[in-house]
């Protein structure tokens, strides 16, 4: 029913169509389940939590009447996260401090975005 409502609307600009409860539910999942697991597994679940939240935001964004979708693979993000963590360790934190990590991560997410229709 929600999709039928959204298809009948004429959205010419940009709009986020997610709900507060949808966002809240995902952040609670991250805070109470994935964050403690991340501490136990030395950060291995942080990539999954990031992907869950990012996928919700992107998949509920409409630009010019076209919905975005995130076609990201968790395994690929997880492997990239390991590489980024190693670069942060090898450079004694400079890779993150100077912003290289954040730019690389944003480039990865942007590379995996497309229009659904």
ChimeraX attribute file (.defattr): number of C-alpha atoms within 10 A of each C-alpha:
attribute: neighborCount
match mode: 1-to-1
recipient: residues
	/A:1	5
	/A:2	6
	/A:3	7
	/A:4	8
	/A:5	8
	/A:6	14
	/A:7	11
	/A:8	8
	/A:9	9
	/A:10	9
	/A:11	14
	/A:12	11
	/A:13	10
	/A:14	13
	/A:15	15
	/A:16	13
	/A:17	13
	/A:18	14
	/A:19	10
	/A:20	8
	/A:21	9
	/A:22	12
	/A:23	14
	/A:24	11
	/A:25	12
	/A:26	14
	/A:27	16
	/A:28	12
	/A:29	15
	/A:30	21
	/A:31	13
	/A:32	10
	/A:33	13
	/A:34	22
	/A:35	17
	/A:36	15
	/A:37	16
	/A:38	17
	/A:39	12
	/A:40	11
	/A:41	12
	/A:42	10
	/A:43	17
	/A:44	17
	/A:45	20
	/A:46	20
	/A:47	20
	/A:48	19
	/A:49	20
	/A:50	14
	/A:51	19
	/A:52	16
	/A:53	16
	/A:54	14
	/A:55	18
	/A:56	16
	/A:57	18
	/A:58	21
	/A:59	20
	/A:60	15
	/A:61	18
	/A:62	21
	/A:63	14
	/A:64	11
	/A:65	17
	/A:66	18
	/A:67	20
	/A:68	19
	/A:69	20
	/A:70	20
	/A:71	17
	/A:72	17
	/A:73	11
	/A:74	14
	/A:75	11
	/A:76	11
	/A:77	18
	/A:78	17
	/A:79	13
	/A:80	16
	/A:81	18
	/A:82	14
	/A:83	12
	/A:84	19
	/A:85	17
	/A:86	14
	/A:87	17
	/A:88	17
	/A:89	13
	/A:90	11
	/A:91	12
	/A:92	11
	/A:93	14
	/A:94	14
	/A:95	18
	/A:96	18
	/A:97	12
	/A:98	10
	/A:99	10
	/A:100	15
	/A:101	19
	/A:102	14
	/A:103	12
	/A:104	14
	/A:105	15
	/A:106	11
	/A:107	11
	/A:108	15
	/A:109	18
	/A:110	14
	/A:111	12
	/A:112	12
	/A:113	16
	/A:114	15
	/A:115	15
	/A:116	12
	/A:117	8
